[in-house]
Amino acid sequence: GSQTMSRPPKHLSELPSLVRSWMLLHNGLLVGSGAVWLAENLDVMPRDFDVIIPPDQFHDACKLLTGLPVSINSFGGIKVAGQTSIDVWSMTLETFIKRCSGCIAVSAQPYHVVRW
């Protein structure tokens, strides 16, 4: 079943600033191993973070990429290089659930964990 925690875990502040900005400003959802790390308060930070952003907010969200080293990733998203790489896609949660592997998404505003 899905449960909501009232209080976000301490890890929210440890997210890469780009990921945190997308989640707080553009309704980005953290998916993949980063979502598991955040929701379950794991100690070992994931090697990369995957974020999906609603298509109607993606253009604005991409303005945060100015000057960063980016490339096109699989499924036509954008990969941001760094010590922790970040992948971002223009996609609704519904599409993600239908098309991609994964079983968890985390929103920050408000903090909410969705599992399926």
C-alpha positions, 0 to 999 in steps of 0.5 A: 500500500502507499503511505504518506509521511508527514515529514520529509527525510533529512536527505531532502537537503542532500539532494543535488541542488538541481534536483531539489530545484526541479522538485520544488519549483517545477513539480519534478518527481524523483524516480529510480534509485534516488527515490528509494534512497530518499524515501527509505533514508538510505545511507549510501547515496545513489550514483545518479538521480532520475527526475521526471518533470510534467511536459507543461513545465519542462521548458522552464525547468530546462532554463536551470541547465544553462551553462551545464554539461548536458547530453541527450540520454535514452528515451530523449531525456537530458543527462547532466554530467557531474560527480553525480549524474542527473537524468531528466525527462519531460513526462507525466507520472502516468506515462512513466508508470506505463512505459518505464521500469520502476515502482516509486516516485517522490514529490517534494512539494508537498512531500509524498511517496507514491508506490505502485 
